[in-house]
Amino acid sequence: MERAFLARPGLAVAPDLLGCVLRHTTPEGTVAVRLTEVEAYQGADDPGSHAYRGRTPRNDVMFGPAGHLYVYFTYGMHFCANVVCDVDGTATAVLLRAGEVVEGSALAAARRLSARTAREYARGPARLTTALGLGRLDNGVDLCSPGSPTVLLPGPPVDAARVRSGPRVGVSGPGGDGVAFPWRFWLDDEPTVSTYRPHVPKRRK
């Protein structure tokens, strides 16, 4: 993938990532996933972003340059992966939510023993990273370098009529329902797209 393709605003890059392929190679082998669902995060202007309160050692990769992978640990048990985009300093990234395993299905299945069918191998952000074998050591890897163990590749053209958008998962807007941030994008009629669960505000005891 050309870096210039990713050095654009996240809301422009996110839908264009649908159909692209993320390929990761480890000593175990190679797994590749065709992206079917993503979410955009807009840095300091986005209350849902890890960078909303500024730069930290955890989110440093988000601040650029574009074309690198931002991997973070969440809920004490899962890794999630994001593609960094836009110009340096904007902390814009696109979360990779779901996809179809198009290479290395046997290895993906071995990593995702709880999956009942192939469509569940990478159906969800934590499942996607598990199927690919991504972890903490992959944070900051350059997706645009031909020699990188993890690369982002253009996929077959996607019919724009199939692209849908809606609220992000687990992120609320000013109204509490996420409508103000319809920055999740997915391909219609794709069985690998994750199940949407609206944000439920925590009640104070």
N, CA, C and O of each residue as an XYZ file, in Angstrom:
820
protein
N       0.843     -1.181      0.000
C       0.000      0.000      0.000
C       0.887      1.242      0.000
O       1.860      1.309      0.751
N       0.557      2.223     -0.836
C       1.296      3.478     -0.865
C       0.992      4.288      0.397
O      -0.162      4.378      0.816
N       2.031      4.878      1.004
C       1.831      5.645      2.223
C       0.898      6.836      1.984
O       0.133      7.216      2.871
N       0.964      7.419      0.788
C       0.119      8.570      0.477
C      -1.368      8.221      0.578
O      -2.188      9.080      0.903
N      -1.708      6.974      0.303
C      -3.098      6.521      0.409
C      -3.598      6.637      1.850
O      -4.771      6.923      2.089
N      -2.687      6.411      2.810
C      -3.048      6.438      4.223
C      -2.849      7.804      4.864
O      -3.386      8.068      5.939
N      -2.082      8.673      4.215
C      -1.794     10.003      4.769
C      -2.927     10.970      4.438
O      -2.699     12.054      3.900
N      -4.132     10.567      4.764
C      -5.341     11.350      4.544
C      -6.189     11.303      5.812
O      -5.922     10.484      6.691
N      -7.212     12.167      5.932
C      -8.071     12.118      7.112
C      -8.659     10.723      7.331
O      -8.998     10.020      6.378
N      -8.771     10.340      8.597
C      -9.244      8.998      8.927
C     -10.618      8.680      8.377
O     -10.883      7.538      8.002
N     -11.503      9.676      8.320
C     -12.851      9.424      7.821
C     -12.873      9.180      6.315
O     -13.845      8.643      5.784
N     -11.805      9.574      5.629
C     -11.676      9.271      4.203
C     -11.009      7.918      4.003
O     -11.376      7.160      3.105
N     -10.029      7.624      4.845
C      -9.292      6.364      4.713
C     -10.153      5.174      5.117
O     -10.128      4.141      4.447
N     -10.913      5.300      6.202
C     -11.633      4.158      6.774
C     -12.475      3.383      5.755
O     -12.273      2.176      5.617
N     -13.410      4.019      5.033
C     -14.200      3.232      4.080
C     -13.365      2.679      2.928
O     -13.712      1.655      2.340
N     -12.265      3.357      2.609
C     -11.401      2.882      1.526
C     -10.570      1.676      1.930
O     -10.005      1.000      1.069
N     -10.485      1.392      3.235
C      -9.769      0.198      3.691
C     -10.592     -1.072      3.510
O     -10.045     -2.175      3.510
N     -11.900     -0.920      3.357
C     -12.751     -2.092      3.162
C     -12.352     -2.810      1.873
O     -12.279     -2.201      0.806
N     -12.101     -4.086      1.987
C     -11.648     -4.875      0.843
C     -10.147     -5.009      0.761
O      -9.642     -5.876      0.049
N      -9.412     -4.154      1.488
C      -7.950     -4.284      1.525
C      -7.566     -5.504      2.363
O      -8.377     -6.022      3.131
N      -6.331     -5.950      2.207
C      -5.880     -7.177      2.872
C      -4.713     -6.872      3.805
O      -3.732     -6.248      3.400
N      -4.826     -7.318      5.059
C      -3.736     -7.227      6.016
C      -3.098     -8.608      6.134
O      -3.775     -9.578      6.476
N      -1.800     -8.699      5.853
C      -1.080     -9.984      5.874
C       0.033     -9.931      6.913
O       0.842     -9.003      6.928
N       0.063    -10.938      7.780
C       1.065    -10.998      8.846
C       1.777    -12.346      8.806
O       1.144    -13.400      8.753
N       3.107    -12.287      8.834
C       3.927    -13.496      8.778
C       4.706    -13.656     10.080
O       5.345    -12.717     10.555
N       4.641    -14.855     10.646
C       5.385    -15.224     11.853
C       6.117    -16.528     11.556
O       5.930    -17.104     10.485
N       6.952    -17.009     12.491
C       7.595    -18.313     12.282
C       6.589    -19.446     12.075
O       6.933    -20.474     11.492
N       5.353    -19.269     12.545
C       4.318    -20.298     12.363
C       3.789    -20.335     10.936
O       3.323    -21.376     10.472
N       3.859    -19.205     10.237
C       3.315    -19.124      8.896
C       2.680    -17.773      8.642
O       2.898    -16.823      9.394
N       1.894    -17.690      7.582
C       1.273    -16.432      7.166
C      -0.241    -16.544      7.201
O      -0.820    -17.544      6.778
N      -0.870    -15.490      7.719
C      -2.327    -15.366      7.679
C      -2.650    -14.002      7.081
O      -2.012    -13.004      7.417
N      -3.629    -13.961      6.204
C      -4.069    -12.699      5.597
C      -5.573    -12.562      5.772
O      -6.317    -13.536      5.660
N      -6.012    -11.330      6.050
C      -7.422    -11.053      6.292
C      -7.884     -9.925      5.374
O      -7.259     -8.866      5.313
N      -8.983    -10.163      4.664
C      -9.614     -9.113      3.854
C     -10.554     -8.335      4.777
O     -11.454     -8.916      5.384
N     -10.346     -7.028      4.879
C     -11.082     -6.213      5.839
C     -12.525     -5.978      5.395
O     -12.788     -5.597      4.254
N     -13.451     -6.214      6.322
C     -14.871     -6.018      6.026
C     -15.551     -5.040      6.975
O     -16.698     -4.654      6.749
N     -14.842     -4.628      8.054
C     -15.433     -3.700      9.015
C     -14.314     -2.931      9.717
O     -13.331     -3.521     10.166
N     -14.473     -1.604      9.806
C     -13.457     -0.742     10.429
C     -14.149      0.396     11.178
O     -15.345      0.630     11.005
N     -13.376      1.103     12.017
C     -13.883      2.286     12.713
C     -12.823      3.377     12.683
O     -11.640      3.097     12.880
N     -13.234      4.622     12.437
C     -12.303      5.745     12.407
C     -12.255      6.436     13.771
O     -13.269      6.572     14.455
N     -11.041      6.871     14.148
C     -10.827      7.624     15.386
C     -10.020      8.869     15.063
O      -8.986      8.796     14.398
N     -10.506     10.034     15.545
C     -10.026     11.333     15.089
C      -9.167     12.099     16.098
O      -9.215     13.328     16.137
N      -8.395     11.399     16.901
C      -7.430     12.065     17.757
C      -8.012     13.031     18.773
O      -8.980     12.715     19.463
N      -7.405     14.225     18.859
C      -7.772     15.201     19.891
C      -9.197     15.722     19.754
O      -9.743     16.276     20.708
N      -9.809     15.554     18.582
C     -11.176     16.028     18.370
C     -12.216     14.947     18.650
O     -13.407     15.157     18.420
N     -11.777     13.800     19.141
C     -12.655     12.640     19.265
C     -12.616     12.094     20.693
O     -11.602     11.524     21.095
N     -13.697     12.254     21.472
C     -13.722     11.764     22.853
C     -13.502     10.253     22.967
O     -13.116      9.760     24.027
N     -13.749      9.513     21.867
C     -13.570      8.068     21.893
C     -12.158      7.620     21.598
O     -11.850      6.434     21.711
N     -11.293      8.544     21.222
C      -9.931      8.204     20.824
C      -8.995      8.094     22.018
O      -9.157      8.803     23.012
N      -8.015      7.198     21.917
C      -6.981      7.084     22.944
C      -6.149      8.363     23.037
O      -5.503      8.608     24.056
N      -6.160      9.175     21.989
C      -5.342     10.388     21.957
C      -6.121     11.639     22.370
O      -5.605     12.753     22.270
N      -7.345     11.461     22.826
C      -8.189     12.612     23.155
C      -7.561     13.500     24.226
O      -7.713     14.721     24.189
N      -6.859     12.894     25.176
C      -6.258     13.662     26.266
C      -4.763     13.923     26.067
O      -4.068     14.331     26.998
N      -4.278     13.685     24.855
C      -2.888     13.999     24.571
C      -2.001     12.785     24.345
O      -2.447     11.639     24.405
N      -0.748     13.070     24.088
C       0.232     12.038     23.752
C       0.744     11.339     25.013
O       1.053     11.989     26.011
N       0.829     10.011     24.953
C       1.346      9.206     26.052
C       2.238      8.118     25.465
O       2.215      7.900     24.254
N       3.022      7.430     26.293
C       3.821      6.314     25.767
C       2.952      5.248     25.092
O       3.386      4.605     24.136
N       1.724      5.062     25.594
C       0.848      4.041     25.024
C       0.401      4.398     23.610
O       0.426      3.551     22.717
N      -0.011      5.658     23.403
C      -0.603      6.027     22.113
C       0.375      6.714     21.167
O      -0.043      7.228     20.129
N       1.657      6.735     21.493
C       2.659      7.480     20.723
C       2.627      7.156     19.228
O       2.772      8.057     18.401
N       2.442      5.894     18.874
C       2.439      5.490     17.457
C       1.320      6.170     16.689
O       1.463      6.424     15.493
N       0.209      6.470     17.352
C      -0.927      7.100     16.683
C      -0.580      8.458     16.084
O      -1.229      8.893     15.132
N       0.411      9.120     16.611
C       0.734     10.479     16.191
C       1.539     10.514     14.885
O       1.927     11.590     14.429
N       1.783      9.379     14.300
C       2.402      9.342     12.987
C       3.823      8.853     12.999
O       4.431      8.679     14.055
N       4.356      8.627     11.791
C       3.746      8.894     10.485
C       2.687      7.863     10.094
O       2.530      6.827     10.739
N       1.967      8.181      9.017
C       0.931      7.283      8.526
C       1.550      5.975      8.033
O       2.723      5.920      7.664
N       0.733      4.935      8.036
C       1.176      3.665      7.485
C       1.758      2.708      8.498
O       2.266      1.649      8.127
N       1.694      3.060      9.778
C       2.186      2.168     10.827
C       1.008      1.536     11.561
O      -0.117      2.033     11.512
N       1.295      0.427     12.245
C       0.262     -0.294     12.979
C       0.297      0.110     14.453
O       1.350      0.069     15.089
N      -0.846      0.494     14.982
C      -0.976      0.810     16.403
C      -1.691     -0.359     17.063
O      -2.874     -0.592     16.811
N      -0.974     -1.092     17.907
C      -1.537     -2.253     18.603
C      -1.627     -1.938     20.089
O      -0.646     -1.500     20.690
N      -2.783     -2.154     20.680
C      -2.931     -1.900     22.108
C      -3.623     -3.074     22.805
O      -4.340     -3.856     22.180
N      -3.388     -3.172     24.103
C      -3.936     -4.232     24.941
C      -5.171     -3.684     25.642
O      -5.144     -2.560     26.143
N      -6.243     -4.449     25.687
C      -7.479     -3.956     26.281
C      -8.160     -5.024     27.124
O      -8.024     -6.217     26.856
N      -8.881     -4.597     28.125
C      -9.616     -5.478     29.036
C      -8.730     -6.533     29.691
O      -9.225     -7.550     30.177
N      -7.420     -6.290     29.705
C      -6.511     -7.210     30.361
C      -6.364     -8.550     29.695
O      -5.832     -9.485     30.294
N      -6.835     -8.667     28.439
C      -6.772     -9.985     27.805
C      -6.668     -9.962     26.277
O      -6.305    -10.979     25.686
N      -6.969     -8.851     25.623
C      -7.030     -8.832     24.165
C      -6.138     -7.737     23.573
O      -5.868     -6.719     24.211
N      -5.686     -7.974     22.330
C      -5.010     -6.946     21.550
C      -5.946     -6.488     20.436
O      -6.717     -7.282     19.896
N      -5.871     -5.203     20.096
C      -6.602     -4.657     18.960
C      -5.606     -3.929     18.065
O      -4.598     -3.414     18.549
N      -5.883     -3.883     16.767
C      -4.950     -3.285     15.805
C      -5.605     -2.156     15.039
O      -6.772     -2.234     14.655
N      -4.820     -1.089     14.822
C      -5.283      0.092     14.105
C      -4.260      0.492     13.042
O      -3.057      0.311     13.230
N      -4.740      1.027     11.941
C      -3.868      1.590     10.910
C      -3.773      3.089     11.140
O      -4.793      3.777     11.142
N      -2.557      3.612     11.335
C      -2.354      5.047     11.548
C      -2.447      5.772     10.218
O      -1.884      5.324      9.219
N      -3.152      6.887     10.205
C      -3.302      7.638      8.954
C      -3.194      9.137      9.212
O      -2.893      9.565     10.326
N      -3.442      9.929      8.170
C      -3.372     11.390      8.201
C      -1.924     11.872      8.368
O      -0.995     11.065      8.342
N      -1.736     13.170      8.536
C      -0.396     13.747      8.630
C       0.158     13.582     10.038
O      -0.593     13.355     10.986
N       1.477     13.698     10.170
C       2.122     13.563     11.474
C       1.514     14.510     12.498
O       1.254     15.677     12.208
N       1.291     13.991     13.693
C       0.810     14.811     14.788
C      -0.684     14.818     14.985
O      -1.163     15.363     15.980
N      -1.452     14.223     14.060
C      -2.912     14.271     14.181
C      -3.479     13.152     15.040
O      -4.615     13.252     15.504
N      -2.717     12.091     15.260
C      -3.163     10.947     16.076
C      -4.452     10.335     15.541
O      -5.336      9.963     16.312
N      -4.553     10.235     14.240
C      -5.716      9.640     13.598
C      -5.422      8.181     13.261
O      -4.344      7.858     12.764
N      -6.381      7.308     13.534
C      -6.172      5.893     13.255
C      -7.501      5.226     12.936
O      -8.568      5.750     13.257
N      -7.421      4.065     12.300
C      -8.610      3.298     11.945
C      -8.507      1.923     12.600
O      -7.583      1.160     12.318
N      -9.453      1.615     13.468
C      -9.502      0.316     14.127
C      -9.978     -0.743     13.136
O     -10.962     -0.539     12.426
N      -9.275     -1.870     13.093
C      -9.656     -2.981     12.223
C     -10.587     -3.898     13.009
O     -10.149     -4.624     13.902
N     -11.862     -3.860     12.673
C     -12.870     -4.552     13.478
C     -13.131     -5.987     13.047
O     -13.370     -6.846     13.896
N     -13.090     -6.267     11.750
C     -13.439     -7.616     11.310
C     -12.974     -7.854      9.881
O     -12.691     -6.916      9.136
N     -12.902     -9.122      9.517
C     -12.498     -9.456      8.154
C     -12.645    -10.934      7.851
O     -13.013    -11.732      8.713
N     -12.350    -11.276      6.616
C     -12.411    -12.656      6.132
C     -10.992    -13.177      5.948
O     -10.180    -12.539      5.277
N     -10.689    -14.318      6.531
C      -9.377    -14.932      6.344
C      -9.289    -15.462      4.906
O     -10.063    -16.334      4.511
N      -8.352    -14.934      4.138
C      -8.209    -15.313      2.735
C      -6.900    -16.066      2.471
O      -6.654    -16.514      1.350
N      -6.069    -16.202      3.494
C      -4.821    -16.950      3.378
C      -4.453    -17.470      4.762
O      -4.583    -16.755      5.755
N      -3.989    -18.726      4.825
C      -3.582    -19.294      6.099
C      -4.736    -19.689      6.993
O      -4.658    -19.528      8.211
N      -5.812    -20.207      6.406
C      -7.002    -20.531      7.199
C      -6.732    -21.616      8.240
O      -7.317    -21.584      9.323
N      -5.870    -22.563      7.936
C      -5.574    -23.630      8.906
C      -4.885    -23.056     10.145
O      -5.195    -23.451     11.269
N      -3.952    -22.125      9.940
C      -3.258    -21.497     11.057
C      -4.220    -20.609     11.850
O      -4.186    -20.591     13.081
N      -5.067    -19.883     11.146
C      -6.063    -19.041     11.820
C      -6.996    -19.896     12.674
O      -7.348    -19.515     13.790
N      -7.396    -21.054     12.145
C      -8.276    -21.948     12.886
C      -7.587    -22.477     14.137
O      -8.228    -22.617     15.178
N      -6.296    -22.771     14.052
C      -5.544    -23.259     15.211
C      -5.432    -22.188     16.293
O      -5.383    -22.500     17.483
N      -5.392    -20.943     15.877
C      -5.315    -19.845     16.838
C      -6.683    -19.487     17.409
O      -6.779    -18.914     18.494
N      -7.720    -19.820     16.685
C      -9.081    -19.455     17.089
C      -9.901    -20.732     17.318
O     -10.883    -20.990     16.622
N      -9.477    -21.518     18.303
C     -10.108    -22.811     18.560
C     -11.570    -22.689     18.969
O     -12.342    -23.629     18.781
N     -11.962    -21.544     19.525
C     -13.354    -21.380     19.949
C     -14.283    -21.023     18.792
O     -15.503    -21.016     18.962
N     -13.728    -20.728     17.624
C     -14.559    -20.363     16.472
C     -15.326    -21.584     15.968
O     -14.746    -22.652     15.771
N     -16.611    -21.423     15.766
C     -17.435    -22.536     15.294
C     -17.405    -22.676     13.776
O     -17.557    -23.776     13.246
N     -17.207    -21.554     13.075
C     -17.140    -21.575     11.615
C     -16.030    -20.639     11.155
O     -15.526    -19.832     11.936
N     -15.655    -20.749      9.889
C     -14.582    -19.921      9.340
C     -14.926    -18.442      9.379
O     -14.028    -17.607      9.481
N     -16.194    -18.103      9.301
C     -16.574    -16.681      9.308
C     -16.272    -16.023     10.647
O     -16.217    -14.797     10.734
N     -16.072    -16.830     11.702
C     -15.806    -16.289     13.028
C     -14.321    -16.142     13.345
O     -13.964    -15.649     14.415
N     -13.460    -16.560     12.435
C     -12.024    -16.482     12.712
C     -11.578    -15.055     13.043
O     -10.802    -14.840     13.975
N     -12.074    -14.084     12.274
C     -11.649    -12.687     12.462
C     -12.850    -11.766     12.589
O     -12.813    -10.624     12.132
N     -13.901    -12.252     13.201
C     -15.151    -11.494     13.336
C     -15.161    -10.744     14.661
O     -15.737    -11.211     15.644
N     -14.517     -9.574     14.680
C     -14.353     -8.785     15.885
C     -12.899     -8.382     16.009
O     -12.022     -9.123     15.566
N     -12.613     -7.222     16.602
C     -11.236     -6.706     16.630
C     -10.242     -7.603     17.356
O      -9.113     -7.759     16.891
N     -10.633     -8.199     18.489
C      -9.719     -9.081     19.218
C      -9.530    -10.396     18.479
O      -8.430    -10.948     18.464
N     -10.586    -10.898     17.871
C     -10.490    -12.138     17.100
C      -9.607    -11.950     15.874
O      -8.849    -12.844     15.497
N      -9.715    -10.774     15.256
C      -8.894    -10.480     14.071
C      -7.407    -10.511     14.422
O      -6.616    -11.123     13.704
N      -7.026     -9.865     15.508
C      -5.608     -9.856     15.883
C      -5.142    -11.254     16.290
O      -4.005    -11.633     16.010
N      -6.012    -12.019     16.946
C      -5.648    -13.381     17.336
C      -5.431    -14.250     16.109
O      -4.444    -14.983     16.037
N      -6.335    -14.178     15.147
C      -6.208    -14.974     13.925
C      -4.926    -14.637     13.167
O      -4.270    -15.518     12.610
N      -4.581    -13.351     13.155
C      -3.373    -12.914     12.460
C      -2.107    -13.188     13.262
O      -1.015    -13.233     12.696
N      -2.241    -13.373     14.575
C      -1.069    -13.575     15.420
C      -0.387    -12.279     15.805
O       0.814    -12.269     16.074
N      -1.137    -11.181     15.835
C      -0.575     -9.877     16.189
C      -0.554     -9.697     17.702
O      -1.444    -10.179     18.403
N       0.473     -8.997     18.205
C       0.587     -8.744     19.630
C       1.360     -7.484     19.910
O       1.566     -6.658     19.021
N       1.788     -7.335     21.146
C       2.448     -6.114     21.599
C       3.697     -5.773     20.774
O       3.968     -4.601     20.512
N       4.453     -6.799     20.369
C       5.692     -6.556     19.634
C       5.448     -6.013     18.226
O       6.379     -5.542     17.573
N       4.214     -6.077     17.764
C       3.885     -5.579     16.421
C       3.458     -4.113     16.437
O       3.203     -3.532     15.382
N       3.379     -3.520     17.611
C       3.046     -2.107     17.705
C       4.123     -1.266     17.018
O       5.304     -1.380     17.344
N       3.715     -0.427     16.073
C       4.643      0.450     15.370
C       5.202     -0.116     14.082
O       5.958      0.571     13.396
N       4.856     -1.352     13.726
C       5.395     -1.938     12.501
C       4.942     -1.131     11.279
O       3.829     -0.606     11.249
N       5.814     -1.041     10.280
C       5.527     -0.264      9.069
C       4.777     -1.136      8.070
O       5.332     -2.102      7.546
N       3.533     -0.801      7.807
C       2.688     -1.583      6.903
C       2.977     -1.308      5.437
O       2.489     -2.028      4.566
N       3.762     -0.278      5.153
C       4.022      0.121      3.767
C       5.402     -0.317      3.272
O       5.773     -0.021      2.136
N       6.154     -1.012      4.106
C       7.486     -1.474      3.726
C       7.409     -2.883      3.163
O       6.874     -3.770      3.828
N       7.927     -3.123      1.954
C       7.870     -4.461      1.351
C       8.546     -5.532      2.205
O       8.167     -6.701      2.128
N       9.531     -5.163      3.011
C      10.237     -6.136      3.834
C       9.613     -6.358      5.191
O      10.151     -7.120      5.993
N       8.491     -5.715      5.475
C       7.855     -5.818      6.779
C       7.144     -7.159      6.948
O       6.599     -7.685      5.977
N       7.136     -7.727      8.159
C       6.392     -8.969      8.384
C       4.880     -8.755      8.335
O       4.109     -9.708      8.222
N       4.472     -7.496      8.423
C       3.047     -7.165      8.357
C       2.856     -6.099      7.293
O       3.441     -5.020      7.381
N       2.042     -6.393      6.293
C       1.844     -5.447      5.193
C       0.357     -5.275      4.914
O      -0.448     -6.181      5.132
N       0.021     -4.096      4.430
C      -1.340     -3.787      4.008
C      -1.354     -3.759      2.492
O      -0.570     -3.041      1.872
N      -2.237     -4.535      1.898
C      -2.270     -4.697      0.442
C      -3.617     -4.242     -0.128
O      -4.656     -4.459      0.496
N      -3.606     -3.619     -1.297
C      -4.876     -3.286     -1.948
C      -5.629     -4.571     -2.282
O      -5.019     -5.580     -2.636
N      -6.937     -4.528     -2.168
C      -7.753     -5.675     -2.525
C      -8.538     -5.408     -3.788
O      -8.380     -4.352     -4.402
N      -9.385     -6.346     -4.190
C     -10.252     -6.128     -5.349
C     -11.147     -4.919     -5.124
O     -11.518     -4.648     -3.982
N     -11.504     -4.193     -6.156
C     -12.381     -3.026     -5.995
C     -13.676     -3.383     -5.284
O     -14.242     -4.452     -5.513
N     -14.144     -2.490     -4.424
C     -15.375     -2.694     -3.672
C     -16.469     -1.805     -4.240
O     -16.243     -0.621     -4.487
N     -17.645     -2.364     -4.447
C     -18.788     -1.595     -4.928
C     -19.202     -0.606     -3.837
O     -19.578     -1.011     -2.737
N     -19.131      0.678     -4.141
C     -19.447      1.708     -3.146
C     -20.860      1.558     -2.592
O     -21.133      1.984     -1.470
N     -21.748      0.963     -3.358
C     -23.125      0.788     -2.908
C     -23.222     -0.202     -1.750
O     -24.242     -0.248     -1.062
N     -22.179     -0.990     -1.527
C     -22.190     -1.976     -0.443
C     -21.654     -1.407      0.868
O     -21.773     -2.048      1.912
N     -21.069     -0.216      0.829
C     -20.474      0.365      2.034
C     -21.563      0.991      2.905
O     -22.349      1.819      2.443
N     -21.592      0.587      4.151
C     -22.543      1.121      5.115
C     -21.788      1.823      6.240
O     -20.606      1.556      6.453
N     -22.455      2.710      6.953
C     -21.836      3.389      8.084
C     -22.844      3.504      9.212
O     -24.054      3.483      8.986
N     -22.327      3.629     10.439
C     -23.188      3.747     11.598
C     -22.371      4.009     12.843
O     -21.162      4.225     12.750
N     -23.001      3.995     14.015
C     -22.309      4.280     15.272
C     -21.189      3.280     15.548
O     -21.278      2.108     15.182
N     -20.146      3.763     16.193
C     -19.061      2.880     16.598
C     -19.513      2.026     17.778
O     -20.475      2.358     18.470
N     -18.807      0.926     17.992
C     -19.169      0.000     19.058
C     -18.595      0.471     20.382
O     -17.388      0.684     20.499
N     -19.453      0.633     21.381
C     -18.998      0.989     22.715
C     -18.568      2.428     22.879
O     -17.936      2.776     23.876
N     -18.904      3.285     21.901
C     -18.523      4.700     21.976
C     -19.783      5.539     21.895
O     -20.544      5.421     20.935
N     -20.016      6.380     22.886
C     -21.218      7.207     22.898
C     -20.925      8.601     22.373
O     -19.788      9.068     22.428
N     -21.944      9.257     21.870
C     -21.833     10.654     21.469
C     -22.413     11.533     22.548
O     -22.759     11.042     23.622
N     -22.529     12.844     22.286
C     -23.077     13.762     23.281
C     -24.472     13.360     23.758
O     -24.857     13.635     24.894
N     -25.228     12.700     22.860
C     -26.567     12.260     23.235
C     -26.588     10.908     23.913
O     -27.645     10.431     24.324
N     -25.415     10.282     24.033
C     -25.342      9.003     24.713
C     -25.649      7.806     23.835
O     -25.650      6.674     24.317
N     -25.913      8.038     22.536
C     -26.278      6.915     21.681
C     -25.310      6.711     20.518
O     -25.528      5.829     19.687
N     -24.264      7.498     20.446
C     -23.259      7.318     19.406
C     -23.624      7.907     18.060
O     -22.822      7.847     17.127
N     -24.824      8.481     17.934
C     -25.267      8.997     16.640
C     -24.366     10.116     16.141
O     -24.215     10.293     14.932
N     -23.769     10.869     17.047
C     -22.906     11.975     16.646
C     -21.603     11.503     16.027
O     -20.881     12.293     15.419
N     -21.296     10.215     16.178
C     -20.047      9.672     15.640
C     -20.336      8.405     14.827
O     -19.967      7.311     15.253
N     -20.986      8.531     13.666
C     -21.281      7.347     12.847
C     -20.069      6.946     12.010
O     -20.115      6.950     10.780
N     -18.990      6.601     12.701
C     -17.703      6.410     12.041
C     -17.283      4.945     11.938
O     -16.104      4.638     11.763
N     -18.250      4.058     12.047
C     -17.993      2.636     11.772
C     -18.453      2.359     10.342
O     -19.545      2.760      9.940
N     -17.607      1.669      9.585
C     -17.908      1.373      8.186
C     -17.801     -0.136      7.969
O     -16.910     -0.791      8.510
N     -18.716     -0.673      7.175
C     -18.676     -2.108      6.904
C     -19.269     -2.409      5.532
O     -19.931     -1.571      4.921
N     -19.014     -3.622      5.070
C     -19.541     -4.086      3.788
C     -20.855     -4.815      4.028
O     -20.920     -5.747      4.829
N     -21.890     -4.389      3.336
C     -23.210     -4.987      3.483
C     -23.194     -6.448      3.037
O     -22.492     -6.820      2.097
N     -23.976     -7.258      3.726
C     -24.133     -8.683      3.397
C     -22.849     -9.482      3.549
O     -22.661    -10.488      2.864
N     -21.967     -9.046      4.436
C     -20.748     -9.802      4.726
C     -20.938    -10.570      6.036
O     -21.154     -9.950      7.078
N     -20.863    -11.893      6.008
C     -21.080    -12.672      7.238
C     -19.996    -12.494      8.284
O     -20.191    -12.869      9.440
N     -18.844    -11.924      7.899
C     -17.755    -11.745      8.861
C     -17.878    -10.462      9.674
O     -17.131    -10.277     10.635
N     -18.799     -9.571      9.314
C     -18.979     -8.320     10.053
C     -19.490     -8.639     11.456
O     -20.375     -9.480     11.613
N     -18.945     -7.979     12.471
C     -19.298     -8.280     13.851
C     -20.704     -7.800     14.189
O     -21.264     -6.944     13.504
N     -21.257     -8.358     15.243
C     -22.587     -7.973     15.706
C     -22.523     -6.625     16.416
O     -21.700     -6.438     17.312
N     -23.371     -5.694     16.030
C     -23.352     -4.366     16.644
C     -24.043     -4.396     18.000
O     -25.158     -4.899     18.141
N     -23.354     -3.846     18.992
C     -23.937     -3.696     20.330
C     -23.854     -2.228     20.713
O     -22.753     -1.691     20.835
N     -24.987     -1.565     20.905
C     -24.971     -0.136     21.240
C     -24.318      0.120     22.586
O     -24.296     -0.744     23.463
N     -23.783      1.335     22.728
C     -23.143      1.732     23.978
C     -24.168      1.819     25.098
O     -25.246      2.388     24.926
N     -23.822      1.255     26.236
C     -24.687      1.317     27.420
C     -23.934      2.059     28.514
O     -22.992      1.505     29.078
N     -24.315      3.298     28.835
C     -23.617      4.062     29.873
C     -23.649      3.337     31.211
O     -24.655      2.726     31.571
N     -22.545      3.409     31.943
C     -22.486      2.787     33.262
C     -23.252      3.648     34.277
O     -23.150      4.875     34.289
N     -23.997      2.977     35.098
C     -24.755      3.692     36.125
C     -23.898      3.839     37.377
O     -23.231      2.902     37.815
N     -23.938      5.032     37.930
C     -23.196      5.268     39.167
C     -23.964      4.698     40.349
O     -25.177      4.865     40.469
N     -23.238      4.037     41.198
C     -23.873      3.443     42.371
C     -23.964      4.473     43.507
O     -24.472      4.161     44.584
